[in-house]
């Protein structure tokens, strides 16, 4: 590029995406004079899914803005909670976020998940077709224009990932209403309805069951229930503190 020079300053929250030298203060950037500000920001490493307001010389501008010589652009993070207009809040997670998908489902959040690597084009197409927010740590995937909406998952730790999604999108929580295996809705079930899935000890020890309307999987308060209950309680407490 050999066009006008501008100055770009990234919010600290976006520092993960930019080289160390661009993380503090405004950095000089030489543009081609025709590329949009959105294109410039993405070329510097920040997916537009993570960009909130763009402020050029003190005024908010759209991503389509073409910066003029000497402009100072401040790139702010997405405001939280983030609202996704035009559709019920639903998510799609890539192959690397299986634990997060199961925890969202445990909380009753609609979270589709691809357990195999179907490729970025297919994921983006599904996001658009089903109007789901794509959750991923793949920056290239989040730059695909056909996405309905997307969000970078900042942590590699499941607890922190869950809190990040809950804080960013504030989804409605309805614990124990979805199948953690397939995302289907659960309904109450009689013991006889799920008898073929129960071992002898389970049949003798438990009387309250639920069953997935989609895959038929049976659920009861078994040996791991206390661990799951703790995840639910922490999530509810976290959301309550954010209100």
Secondary structure, 3 states (H helix, E strand, C coil): CCCCEEEEEECHHHHHHCCHHHCCCCEEEECCCCCCHHHHHHHCCCCHHHEEEEEECCEEECCCCCCCCCCEEEEEECCCCCCCCCCCCCEEECCCCHHHHHHHHHCCCCEEECCCCCCHHHHHHHHHHHCCEEEECCHHHHCCCCCCEEEECCCCCHHHHHHHHHHHHCCCCCCCCECCCCCCEEEEECHHHHHHHCCHHHHHHCCCEEEECCCCCEECCCCCHHHHHHHHHHHHHHHHHHC
